[in-house]
Amino acid sequence: MTDVATLWEVGLPLAGTAGGLGYAKVRAPRVFWSLVGLPVTRVRFALNYQSTMDVCGLTVQPSRLRAFMVRNLARRPDVQPVPPKVRRVRGTSTGLRVTLRLPAGLEPADVMAASERLRHAWGVHSVTVVETKPGFVELRMTGYDVLNRVRMPRQSPSGSMTVPVALREDGTAFVRDYLKVPHALTLGANQSGKSMYQRNLVAGLARLPVALVGIDCKRGVEQRGYAPRLSALAITPEEADGLLDGLVGEMEERFDLLSEHGVADIWALPEDVRPAPVVVLVDEVAELFLVATKKDEERRDRMVTQLIRLGQMARAAGIYLEICGQRFGSDLGKGATALRAQLTGRTVHRVNDKQTAEMGVGDIAPDAVVTVLTIPPDRPGVAVAGDTSGGWSRIRTPALTAAEAAAICAKYAHLTPDLPAVAAWRPIAPASSATPESVPLVKPSPATA
């Protein structure tokens, strides 16, 4: 009986602990990683680092001086290959960060090519390799699938035109920085999370001192709720035609201002004369390309020409494009490919065909096309984000309802600047409005358009 009682006293707490850890692994992966995953991974990394680097082909032969010292001073007949030197190991709430100094003969691309093998060797969810400076790389290991339940980092990069939009697979924030990537294209099929991405983007921009201009040819069903924070809104192709003309006029006025002060862009202007930056949000860009009559074709050509002009020149004037749609390529019509070439940033959600994935990222990061095609339909918000530098990563936007985004826009309505060039398309929204259905719109007359 004594043995049974002792077994019961010891086994019950152990079973409870094991059950609690099992529950935490599923329901609270961040807690499980901090308590169990991180210590185990650090020990595994320390014990088999040399052998893992060796079998992954990430070692080089030692220099003659090192070989001489090993044989003659250390008195060891075998000279081991040299792996990258570990400079720093730092645990985080989502993974492990390891800074490596690459020996002569290795480059960051060699480590990136072995990232999948390193992931299996150390038993982590993913390994992302980032070059921090010449000769140094950082291994960003993620202990669990952080995209399963998105929790944005408390601290994200900040700036005058910087908006944290989503969470990267390595646990860092995906940031839309308009000073580095002025124009962007977002693609995705229905129910892929494309609208969620746009809501998070608008919610972040609403807090900044910028002008937001919306073009939503679906009668404003997506952007109507943002009206309190919009300086202009077009809800039909006819209105979009006039609005784009107004934006080009605004751009040309800003160029005159830059010429007067002898500077290259608005950020070099004194603050007291600097105009507010403008972000143009185009939802379902294909609606601007569709034509039914000869008159529609003339209007389409004019709108596409104005969009291309904005994409080519508007960055210096502080006007930035956010183009959104389900498909975007040469099949839309004349000018589509020329416009896409000006859109540096690319975000592609789940798509219906390979051609659409290639339209989005195939020209900047061909190896990302396969990742786009493997996004499951039951994970809305997951996307592949990249730019023309060739770098890309998987991201996922946090859940944000249309009502929440509308409430944020209403809260920061006082930051909405006036743009005289597009004042005819300024929507009228009550200050207390927070729902899309309660926002009336101003439709410009043909004379004002």
N, C-alpha and C positions, 0 to 999 in steps of 0.2 A: 504494500500500500504506500510505503514511503517513496519508493521509486516512481510509482504512478503519480503521486502528488507532486513530486519534484518535476517530472516530465510535463505535467499539466501547467505548473507555475512558470516554467521556462518556455514551453512551446506556445502557450496562448499569446504572450506579448510578441513573440517572434512572428506568429501567424498574423497578428494584427498589424505589425510593422510591414510585413510583406504585402498584405492586402492594401494597406495605405499607400505604399509605394507604387503598387500596380494601378491603383485608382489615380494617383498623381500623374503617372506616365501617360494616361489617356486623357484625363480631365484637366490636369495642370502640368503640362509638359515643361514649362519654365521652372517650376518648383522641383520636379523630378530631375531635370538636368543639373540644377544647382546642387542638389543633395547627392546625387548618384552619378549622373552622366559625366559631369565635369571632372570629378576626382578620378574616375576610371579611365577616362580618355587621356588625362595628363600622365597617369602612370603608364598606360599603353604607349603613349608617344615617347616618353623618356626611355622605355625599355627597348623598343624596336626601331628607333629613329634611324640608326646607322644601317641596319639591315634593310629597312624599307627603302631608303634612298638608293641603296645599292641595287636591289632587284628592280626598282623602277627606272634605272638608268640615269639617275640624277647625281652621279659621282664622277669625278675626273681623276686622272692619274696625278700623283703628287709631283711637285717640282723636284728638280735634282737636288736642291739644297735640303728640302724636307726629307727626301729619301736618304740622303747622306747622314742627316742628323739622327734619323730613326735607326739606321743600321749601326752607326758608330757610337752614338751617345746613349741611345736607349737600349742598344744591344738587342734589337729585335730583327730577326731575319726577314719577316714578312712586312711589307709596307702596304698598309690598307689604302684603298681609294679614298679620296677626299670628298665628303658631302658638303652641301651648303651649311655654313656656320649659323647656328641658332643664336640670334642676338637678343630676342625677347619673346617670352611666352606670357600671354595675358588671357585670363578667363573672363567671359562675359555672361550675361544672363541668357544668351541664346547660343553660345558656342565658345570657340577658342581662337585666339589670334596669335599667330606665330610669325615673327619677323626673321627673315633669312638673308644672310649675306652670300651672294652667289660667288663661287670660285671662278677663276679664269677658265673659259671654255663652256660655261653654261649661260643661257639667256632665259629671260622670263617665259618665252614661248615653250621651252623644254619643260618647265614646271607646269605650265597650263595644260600641256598635252598629257601629263601624267596625273591630273587632278582626280580623275575617276578612280584610278588605281590607289591613290592616296586615301580617297574616301573609304574604300573597302578595307584598306589596311588598318585604319584607325577607327573604323566602326562609327562614322558620323554620317549625318544626312547628306551633306554636300560640302565641297571644298572649292572655294573661289580664290583665284590667284590674282593679286593686284600689284602692279609695279608701283612702288612708292617713290623711288628715285633710282638713278643709274646704279646697277649692281645690287639692289635690294628689292625683295618682294615680300608681300604679306600673305600668308595663308589664312583665309577667313573660313574657319570650319563652323558649320551650323550643326548643332547637336540634334535637332528635330526639325520637323517641317513647320517653319515659322509662317508660311503662307496659309496654313490650315485655318488658323484663327488669328487674323491680322491685329497686331497691337503696335501702333506707331511708336518709335523711340521718343523718350521725353525730350531729348535734345536733338535737333535737326539743324543742318546748315541754314543760316539766315542771311538775308541781304535785301537790298531795295527792290529787286525783281526776282526773288527766289520763293518758290512755293513747294513745300513737301506734299507730294500727291499720293504716294503709295509706299509699300514696303518691299524692299529687295529680298531676294532669296537668302542673302548673307546676313540679314537682320538689320541692315542700314536703311535709311530713308532714300527713296527715289525722289529726286528734287527736280522741279522744272525751273531752270535758271535761264531767264530770257536774255541775259547779257551774254551768255555763252552759246545758247541754242535759241536764236530768235524766233524761228518758225518751226512748226511741228505738224505731223500728220498722225491721226489716230484712226485705226481701222478695226472692224469687228462685226461679226454677224449679230443677228437679233438675239437678245438674252445672253450676250457674252460679257456684259459688264461695261460696255463702252459708255453708256450714260452715267454709270456710277463714277467712272474716271472723270467725266466732264463735271459732275457735281462737286467732287473733291477739289478739282482745279478751280472752279468758280468760287467755292467757299474759301479757298486760300487767297485768291486774287481779291475777293471782296474786302479783305482786311487791309489791303495795301492801297496807297494813294495813286491808283491807276484808273483810267477810263476803260470801261468794258463796253464793247459793241457787239451785239448779237445778230446773227443771220440764221433764222430757223424757218425754212420754207414749208414746214409741216404745220403751218398756221400758228406757230409759236407754242406748240404743245410741250416742248422741252424747256424752252428758255423764257416762257411767259412768267414763271415764278420768280425769275431774276430781275424783273422789271424795275424794282426800287433801286437797284444798283447799276442799271444799264444807262449809259449815255445815249444809246440809240439801239433800235431794234427793228429789223425787217422780217416780215412773216410770209411774204410772197416773193416769187422771182422778180416781179415788177418793182416792188419796194427795194429788193436787194440791188437791182440795177442802179437806182438812184442813190442808194446808200454808198455803194462802192465808188460811184463818181464823187460823192462828197468826201470820202476818205482819201481819194487821190488828190482832191483839192486841198485837203488838210495837210497832206504830205508835202505838196508843193509850197504851201505857205511856210511850213517849217523849214524847208530848204532855203527859202529866202531869209529866214531868221538866222540860220546857221551861216549863211554867206555874209550877213551883216556883221556877225561877231567873229568871223574868220575861224570857225571850229568845224570839226568833222562830224560830230554827232551831238545829240541834245545833252548828253551827260557831261560834256565839256562846257556847257553854258552856265552862267551864274544862276543860282537857285531862284532868284527873284524874277527871272525871265524864262526859265525853263518850262516848257509846256508839259502837261501830264502825259506819261506814256500811255499808249493805247493797245489793248489786246482785243483782237477781232476773233470772235468765236463763231465758226461756221459749222452748223450741224447739218448732216446729210448733204454733203457738197454735190452729190450726183444730181440733186434737184435743180442745181444751177446749170447743169449741162444738158438736161432733157429738153427737146424741142418737138413741137407738133406742127408748126407752120413756118413759112419763110420769115415772118416777122419775129417769131420766137428765136429763129436761128441767128438773126442779126443781134438780138438782145443777148443771146448766149455768147456770141463771139466778143461782144463788148465787155461783158462781165468777166469772162476768162482773161481778156487782155488786161483789165484793171487789176485782177488778182495777181497776175504774173508781174505787173509793174510793182505792186505792193511787195511781193515776195523778193524781187530783185533789189529794190531801193529803199524800202520803208524802214529797215533796221536803223539806219542812221537818224531817221526822223522819230524814232521811238515808237513805231507802230509794228506790232507783232501779230503773226497769224497762227491760229489754232484751227486746223482743218480736220473735220471729222466725217466719216462715212463708212459704208459697208464694203464698197469696192472703190478703187481709185487707180486708173491706168489708162492706157491709150484707147481702150474700148469705150470710154466715156465720150471721146470726141477730140477735136483739134484743141491743142493747148494743154491737155491734162498732163502729159508727160513733162512738158516744160515747167508747169507749175510744181509738179512733184519734185523736180530737181532742186527747187528752192527750199524745200521743207527738210531741214537738217535733222530734226528729231523725229523718231518713228516709234510708235507704240501700237502693237498689233495684238488684239485679243483673239479668241477662238474664231476661226473663219470656216467657210463652207467648202473651200477648194484650195488647191495648192497654188494656183495662179494668184489669188489674192494675197497669200502669204509672201509670195515672191515680189508682188508689187510693193509690199510694205517694207520688208527687210532684205529681200533677195539681192538688191543692188548695193547694200552697205555691209551686210553680214550674212553671207550665204549659208553658213553653218547654223544660223538661228532659224532657218525655215523649218527644219525638222522639229525643233522644239515648239514652234507655233502650231504645227499640225498635230502634236500630241497633247494639246491642252484639252482636258476632259470637259464635257458639257455641264457637269454637275459642280464646276468650280468657277462661277461667274466672277469676273474681276481679275482673274489671272491673265497676264499678258507678257509679251516680250518687248522690252524697251531697249532701243539702241540709237546711235547717231552715226554720222558719216565717218567717225574715227574708226569704226569697225567694232567697237566694244558694245556688248549687249548683256542683258541680264533678265531673269524672270522676276516679275513684280506682281503684286496684288493690291488693289485699292481697298481701304476699309469701307464697311457698309455705311451709307449715308442716304437717307430718304430724300425725296423731292421736297417734302415739307420742311425738313431740317435745313436743306440748302437755301430754300426760299426765306426761312426765318433769319438765317445769317445775312442774306442780302438785304433784308429789311432792317436789320440791326445796324448795318454799316451804310445805310442809304445816304447819310450825311457826307460820306466821302466821295460821292458821285460828282465828278467835275462836269462842267458844261463845255461842249464842243460846238462852237457856232456853225462850223461847216456841215454838221449832221444834226443840227438842232431840230429839223423838221421831223426826224424819226425818233425823237425822245419820247419814250412811253410814259404815260401818266399812271402813277401808282400811289395809292394812299400810303402814308407813312406807316400805318399799322398793318398793312397787307403782308400776309405770310403764306398765302395759298395761291397756287397758279390760277384757280378759277376766278378769284376776286380781282384780278388785275386787268383793267381796261387798257387798250392800246390806242395810240394815235396813228392813224393812217394818213400819210401825206397826200395831198392832192396832186394831180398831174403837174400843176404849175410849180409847186414847191419841189417836186421830184425832178 
